[in-house]
């Protein structure tokens, strides 16, 4: 939800989002299902395409670029590893690329809502403390991190001649040049 809210705020003209994903990765499937559930409630259409090999990635992303306003990558290690390729194709097509990880924003995604790994560590420490106090690990409910960290790539914005509001820049934890 935070990713889609970020896109809505940063690029209000985006309506159609291309979503390449690794079909064998559970986090990628979870991200896809979440985005596809939330997107219509926020005014977005999502066109998803599985990427089953590194060789087909460029053609899948080019196809998504042709028929969408932006590309979004969720929690997907395969797409994170391919971020520089996705970024190049998106930039060449004059389209925005958003991501859920720092490495993709560094590689050229315009912006991302990433995880605050310090908070992840603190939450993990809290869970360990509960177990060490005698609580059974199997009874502790699974939790997810719902807050993200906004990151922005100023170099990508300049290449796309994309204006970003000072408020967004002020809220960005990381700004890559």
Buried (B, 14 or more C-beta within 10 A) or exposed (E): BBBBEBBEBBBEEBEBBBBBBBBEBEBBBBBBEBBBEBBEEEEBEBEBBBBEEEEEBBEBBBBBBEEBBBBBBBBBEBBBBBBEBBBBBBBEBEBBBBBBBBBBBBBBBBBBBBBBEEEEEEBEEEBEEBEEEEEEEEEEEEEEEEEBBBBBBBEBBEBBEBEBEEEBEEEBEBBBE
